[in-house]
Amino acid sequence: MVIKRKRKTTINSNLRHIKIYLDTNVWCRPFDEQTQQRIIDEGEAFLKILEKVHAERKYKIKVKNPIEFIEENGNKY
């Protein structure tokens, strides 16, 4: 049995997207109470990542919720 795969072509076939996996809680960080420096720094870092993804278009954000992760990897915890 031979499986043929079609290659996705783009304008620049050398260009590969960089996948960025962000945990679910990261999306809420900018809206958390900004009383600790760590929370402020994490929120700003997340927003900078989003800005870079939007500006350069060579990154893809991949989001998995915890249920999907457990279903794919089993409940090891």
Sequence and secondary structure as in RCSB ss.txt:
>XXXX:A:sequence
MVIKRKRKTTINSNLRHIKIYLDTNVWCRPFDEQTQQRIIDEGEAFLKILEKVHAERKYKIKVKNPIEFIEENGN
KY
>XXXX:A:secstr
          SSTT   EEEEE GGGGGGGGS TTSHHHHHHHHHHHHHHHHHHHH  EEEEE  HHHHHHHH  
  
